[in-house]
Amino acid sequence: MSKAFMLRPDLSYLDLDSDMALYQLNVAQLVEEAIKNGEGSLADTGALAVDTGKFTGRSPKDRFIVCDELTRDSVWWGDINFKFEPEKFDALYKKVTAHLSKKKYYVRDSFACADEAYKTTIRVVSETAYQNLFSHNLFLRPEDGDIQERPEWTIIACPSFLADPAVDGTRQPNFTILNFSKKIILIGGSGYTGEIKKGIFSVLNFILPEQRRTLSMHCSANVGKKGDTAIFFGLSGTGKTTLSADPERGLIGDDEHGWGSESVFNFEGGCYAKCVDLTIEKEPQIFNAIKFGALLENTNYFEGTRTVDFSNIDKTENTRVAYPINYIDHAIVPSIAPEPKNIFFLTADAFGVLPPIAKLNIGQAMFHFISGYTAKVAGTEAGVTEPQLTFSACFGKAFLPLHPTRYAELLGEKMEKNNVNVWLVNTGWSGGAYGEGKRMKLAYTRAMISAALNGALEDVEFTTDPVFGLRTPLTCPNVPSEILNPRNTWASKQKYDHKANELSLAFINNFKQFEAFASEEMISSLPKITENTV
């Protein structure tokens, strides 16, 4: 029996019998356990492929926060953060641990936050081996002898336990409950590993801004050879992963970061990438990371083979792979870099009215950060004939325990202190809305980002548009000047003005939920409604 099997952590603080625990297994042992348990199979690349069961994505309406003295007056309660009674949590916790104690389970110690000054130790207790492999891949891996007897936070994940909503206070049999006072995340009824990942992200989104004046961010980040850090915010479909993967720059991380007093640092030790329609041509780094040790979720094989068919979405469109960050070329390990020089807000504007690149002042940066805008393309669902507006506060509304203005104001403070450039980049449509215009060429977007990074836009002339008040450059290296002003790319200026007003009104209406808490700088950055007809 290996040394890992013989180790027994002290789990008395959890009311768990440590004799049932398989502790700190290595990758090979976890893969072996998963296959022995019937949890998955090996793809021909060596990756472990599993199905997560009924849930192939997060269940936001079943995520709760225990409402007690610590959280009652600080959490942003509403349609994102749902209250859970402390007594209900305690009773449900006893049921889950009693259920788990009847079988073998897996325990892994790890940590979050690559900057030692912000290190948060984590213990994951999981019913399945694949959940433990996921935790090994996604969280930071401690060195030998760097494991604390009792971690700061504990996650207990038990997919086979189903709650009784009428008795336990949940909405459905599945649940994810964050208890900030007891520092426990309790997950039941769902085998989807994203609940583990985003549970800790939500924790850090509470403790870092609240206790450390550190901005927690849902973003990717990279760094140049001269130590010039860049941050990329953007919702799904905006190009965040693609644009931050630059062979000339080191990858700090692809999803979750903190901006501390002297650094930008990755919260995680791995990546959790989407796999739908994945090819080596489109995403070579992700494709080549799918090897032994990687965890594939809810994918399908070509019939009669162990070769993954990435175009097959019979189980879900949300097919995923989890792998350690060192599986990616150009990854920075440890994942820490200096404070940023440039920040990019990426949006895929299907209305075709936002400029391909614009420089934001502090008020505008806070406004667009708290707006978190993109547009889903029309035609993706039956009956949808217009682009679907999407606003997600701070580009990660679902994971914000605090009011969004707290994060936006912290961004403004750090921008002012560090003299950071913030750019709004439209990777969406130009020359018309979706259906009439064309998607911005990736080569042009890359050229604009390169120009912002290397300082080529510092001395060029800018113009300000009357609707959004955005300052756009008149010239940019390797980019046709005629596309820099979106209004000039439309055949009908009147149609452009109509669409611009339509989007402007959507921004204004969305901002009403934040207005009572917003600063004057944010409010002054609201777009206008114009009466242009020419």
CORVEN-V700048 format. One record per residue. RES is the residue in one letter. PHI is phi as a letter, one per 40 degrees, with the letter a starting at -180 (none if undefined). NEAR is the number of other ideal C-beta (glycine too) atoms within 10 Angstrom. Layout:
res: [RES,RES]
phi: [PHI,PHI]
near: [NEAR,NEAR]
This chain:
res: [M,S,K,A,F,M,L,R,P,D,L,S,Y,L,D,L,D,S,D,M,A,L,Y,Q,L,N,V,A,Q,L,V,E,E,A,I,K,N,G,E,G,S,L,A,D,T,G,A,L,A,V,D,T,G,K,F,T,G,R,S,P,K,D,R,F,I,V,C,D,E,L,T,R,D,S,V,W,W,G,D,I,N,F,K,F,E,P,E,K,F,D,A,L,Y,K,K,V,T,A,H,L,S,K,K,K,Y,Y,V,R,D,S,F,A,C,A,D,E,A,Y,K,T,T,I,R,V,V,S,E,T,A,Y,Q,N,L,F,S,H,N,L,F,L,R,P,E,D,G,D,I,Q,E,R,P,E,W,T,I,I,A,C,P,S,F,L,A,D,P,A,V,D,G,T,R,Q,P,N,F,T,I,L,N,F,S,K,K,I,I,L,I,G,G,S,G,Y,T,G,E,I,K,K,G,I,F,S,V,L,N,F,I,L,P,E,Q,R,R,T,L,S,M,H,C,S,A,N,V,G,K,K,G,D,T,A,I,F,F,G,L,S,G,T,G,K,T,T,L,S,A,D,P,E,R,G,L,I,G,D,D,E,H,G,W,G,S,E,S,V,F,N,F,E,G,G,C,Y,A,K,C,V,D,L,T,I,E,K,E,P,Q,I,F,N,A,I,K,F,G,A,L,L,E,N,T,N,Y,F,E,G,T,R,T,V,D,F,S,N,I,D,K,T,E,N,T,R,V,A,Y,P,I,N,Y,I,D,H,A,I,V,P,S,I,A,P,E,P,K,N,I,F,F,L,T,A,D,A,F,G,V,L,P,P,I,A,K,L,N,I,G,Q,A,M,F,H,F,I,S,G,Y,T,A,K,V,A,G,T,E,A,G,V,T,E,P,Q,L,T,F,S,A,C,F,G,K,A,F,L,P,L,H,P,T,R,Y,A,E,L,L,G,E,K,M,E,K,N,N,V,N,V,W,L,V,N,T,G,W,S,G,G,A,Y,G,E,G,K,R,M,K,L,A,Y,T,R,A,M,I,S,A,A,L,N,G,A,L,E,D,V,E,F,T,T,D,P,V,F,G,L,R,T,P,L,T,C,P,N,V,P,S,E,I,L,N,P,R,N,T,W,A,S,K,Q,K,Y,D,H,K,A,N,E,L,S,L,A,F,I,N,N,F,K,Q,F,E,A,F,A,S,E,E,M,I,S,S,L,P,K,I,T,E,N,T,V]
phi: [none,c,d,c,c,c,c,b,c,c,b,c,c,b,f,b,c,c,c,c,c,b,b,f,c,c,c,c,c,c,c,c,c,c,c,c,c,g,c,a,a,c,c,c,c,g,c,c,b,b,b,c,g,d,b,b,a,c,b,d,c,b,b,b,b,c,c,a,c,c,b,d,b,b,c,c,c,i,c,b,b,c,c,b,c,d,c,c,c,d,c,c,d,c,c,c,c,c,c,c,c,c,a,c,a,b,b,b,b,a,a,b,g,c,c,d,c,b,d,b,c,b,b,b,b,b,c,b,c,c,c,c,c,d,c,c,c,c,c,c,c,c,c,d,g,b,b,c,c,b,c,c,b,b,b,b,b,b,c,c,c,b,c,b,d,c,c,c,g,c,c,b,c,c,a,b,b,b,b,c,c,c,f,b,b,b,b,a,g,b,c,c,c,d,c,c,d,c,c,c,c,c,c,c,c,c,c,c,c,c,b,b,f,b,c,c,b,c,a,b,a,a,a,c,c,c,g,c,c,b,b,b,c,i,c,d,g,c,g,d,c,c,c,c,c,b,c,c,b,c,c,c,i,b,a,b,a,b,b,c,c,a,a,b,b,c,c,b,b,a,b,b,c,c,b,d,f,c,b,c,c,c,b,c,c,c,d,c,c,c,b,d,h,c,b,c,b,g,c,b,c,c,d,g,b,b,c,c,c,c,c,c,b,d,c,a,c,c,c,b,b,b,a,c,c,c,c,b,c,g,c,c,b,c,c,a,a,c,c,c,c,b,b,b,c,c,b,b,c,c,c,g,b,c,c,c,a,a,c,b,c,c,c,c,c,c,c,c,c,c,c,f,c,a,b,c,c,c,g,c,b,d,g,c,b,b,d,c,c,b,b,b,d,f,f,a,d,c,b,b,c,c,c,d,c,c,c,c,c,c,c,d,d,c,c,c,c,b,f,c,c,b,b,c,b,c,c,c,b,b,g,i,c,d,h,b,c,b,c,d,c,d,c,c,c,c,c,c,c,c,c,c,c,c,g,c,c,c,b,c,c,b,b,b,c,c,c,c,g,c,c,b,c,c,a,a,d,g,b,c,c,c,c,c,b,c,c,c,c,c,c,b,c,c,c,c,c,c,c,c,c,c,c,d,c,c,c,c,c,c,c,d,c,b,d,c,b,c,c,c,c,c,c,c,c,c,c,b,b,b,b,c,b,c]
near: [5,10,9,13,13,8,15,12,20,10,22,10,13,20,11,21,14,14,9,14,20,19,22,21,22,13,16,11,18,28,23,14,19,24,16,9,13,7,21,21,14,15,20,11,17,13,25,26,24,24,17,25,15,13,18,19,15,20,18,14,11,23,25,22,24,24,19,16,9,16,21,11,8,15,22,17,16,10,8,19,22,17,15,24,13,15,10,17,24,12,13,22,18,11,16,22,19,12,15,24,16,9,10,13,24,26,24,26,22,23,25,25,26,26,20,10,14,22,15,20,20,24,25,27,26,25,24,25,26,29,31,28,29,30,30,24,26,28,26,23,16,18,6,6,5,11,18,11,8,14,19,15,23,23,26,23,30,24,21,13,22,17,23,11,14,7,11,19,19,23,14,13,16,24,26,27,27,27,22,22,12,18,15,20,25,26,29,27,22,27,25,28,28,23,27,24,24,24,23,27,22,23,24,24,26,23,18,22,20,17,8,15,12,23,23,31,29,24,28,27,29,26,23,17,8,8,11,17,24,27,25,26,25,25,21,12,17,25,22,22,20,18,21,23,21,18,8,10,19,20,24,28,27,26,23,27,30,25,25,20,13,11,20,27,26,30,29,25,24,30,27,21,22,16,22,14,13,19,11,10,7,11,18,12,19,23,18,14,24,24,13,13,21,25,28,25,26,22,25,16,15,12,8,6,10,14,12,22,14,20,13,15,16,8,14,17,12,17,24,23,25,26,23,22,24,14,19,21,13,14,20,20,16,14,26,24,26,14,17,25,20,18,26,28,26,27,25,26,28,25,23,29,29,28,25,26,26,25,19,22,17,18,19,24,25,27,27,25,26,27,26,22,22,26,27,18,16,15,13,9,8,5,5,12,7,14,25,13,18,17,19,18,22,25,26,23,18,15,25,24,24,18,18,23,20,19,24,26,21,21,23,21,14,19,20,10,10,12,7,19,19,25,21,25,26,26,25,27,26,23,17,20,23,21,14,13,21,13,15,23,15,12,10,19,22,16,18,28,22,16,21,24,21,13,12,17,19,10,6,13,7,14,12,10,20,13,20,25,18,24,17,20,23,11,14,22,12,12,21,11,11,10,19,24,15,28,15,12,20,21,10,11,13,11,15,23,20,13,20,26,18,15,23,18,12,17,19,14,11,17,19,8,14,18,12,7,15,22,16,8,17,26,14,13,25,18,23,13,11,13,6,14,8,5]
